[in-house]
């Protein structure tokens, strides 16, 4: 989302866009790479949206 890595980051993290294909993901459509901060933010967004 941000286009960069955090300074003290351990690298990119994989986020599942959809869990329907868990274990058999289509990399182009089901996964996205995010920095740690953006990964936390996207989960917080989805948790607020569900509430």
Secondary structure, 3 states (H helix, E strand, C coil): CCCCCCCCCCCCEEEECCCCCCCCCCHHHHEEEECHHHHHHHHHHHHHHHC
